[in-house]
Amino acid sequence: MMEDTRSIIETREAINAIGEILAAFLKSGPQYPNHLEDAYADVSKSVHSIIPSSADATARYGRVCKGFLDNVIQVRGMPTRLISGGGESEAQNVSSSGSHVAKLFDTLLPSITERFKWCVENYRSQADIYLDDQIGQLQVILREFLEQVPSGGTKAKAIKSKIAEIKKELRYLVKWDRLFYTYKARSFSTEIEHIFVLTGSPLAAIWQYSDMDAQGEYQKTYNHQQRDGRVYAIRGSWAIEKGLMKVGPNGYLDEIDIPGRELGCMCSLLWLYSISDLPTNMMTEKGVAELKRARAVVTGREAEKPNRAAEPKTRPSELKNWLMRWIGRG
């Protein structure tokens, strides 16, 4: 949502007013025992009056998510814009999740609604932390400036330059909610997509690290690079139930935060649906044996193809179903 002109002007005037307070302090220096603390308090109060609150930012995020949720419910899946021959004016939302998700949608809706509420509350919590961090950085610069000004003032350029630095930080700070939203914009859609993917009965997922995680000025509280390439099992998968696979050294996917939950995370998951795609340390002896048996059947089947007179021991439909059972999705 664009700021109106009046808001931009008022913000600019407030930042200039803060600059004037600092310039006056630079010229006079502390004139009484609590002058420094009073100036610090006055500037801090002015700063809080011009920056968006985390509550307002969360409310805006909640409205955006609610609009997306309404579209998800309408199309019974992940909404995608379909543009017909009439162009954008006749575009409509359709589901890109397939008929399988549409059939299960009513049973999935409670989980989707729960994720909506969770995402908004998580946004609120992370916004509080992010905003406190950004304000804290500004306050460090502000206090450093005030403490460097001697009694009687100074004309030192190195100290004076701090005023321009503080005003520059302020111009960034008044837009903190926009930058924060870019960090979190995909979080809700990622949560919904995660629910839909699990309906397809994946066996595991490989964590794929994104170099974009290291970008941005915000100090990350996590290190997802160490997860790159790790394989996480899906709890209750058909392969585990049939004794064909085991959890593996990295545990279950539901034991960690999925990509997009941590602030600024741009990682992704590569889903595995076949036991043939699993690492050997996640396969049981039974799984290895059945995989070898299935591959032997395929090899034997290929060897029989040139001999058209030979009668296959297993009908094609039976063979396909059997292979899908042990190699594919079960």
C-alpha angles and dihedrals in degrees: 000000000000121000115242119244094251092056092051092050093047091050092050091049092049092051091049090049090054089050090053091052090053093045091053091050090048090054098046105025120207108334099184136019097271098033094107093050092045091052090047091051094047093051092045090052091051091048093054090049094060104038123083114254121239088241092058092045091050092049091054091047090050091054091050091050092047090054090050091047090053090054091048091053092046095055096029093232143035106331118236127180112244114197114202129198090283092067130230093332090067097038117130138187118256132174120261092187099083135234093291092066091042091057092049095039098104091055091047096048096085090055091047091050091048090052090051091056092043093050093052092049092045089050090053093050095047092043090056091052094044094048093047089051093050093046090047091056091052092048091054091056091044094052092045089055095048093047092051094057109094126214108282093029133258143242095208109143093213091059094039091054088064089073092061089046092052092049090049091052089049092055088055093044095055087060096045093117092060093052091044091052091055088057092052104030096107098039099097096042089049091054092051093046088051090057091050094048092054089060088067091066101241117186099211145340133230116220111232114199120217122214086216087076088075093052126092131054096261113108107241119225093203141052112218094169088083089060094056110126096006116139119222123194124231110237115243096010119165091247092056091047091051091048094244097119140025133209101263132210097298096055129215125337092233089063093070136045112270120232114290098030097093115071109271096003111151098171124124142202130243108209123220120207104168129065087224088068094053122102113253092249089064096052125088124220088256091052092050091048094049092047091052090048092050092049090049090054090051091048091048091048091053091049091054095053098089091052100073092174093060113100112227114240090217124043113240094246092050092047092050093049092048094049092047089052095057104025103027133039100316 
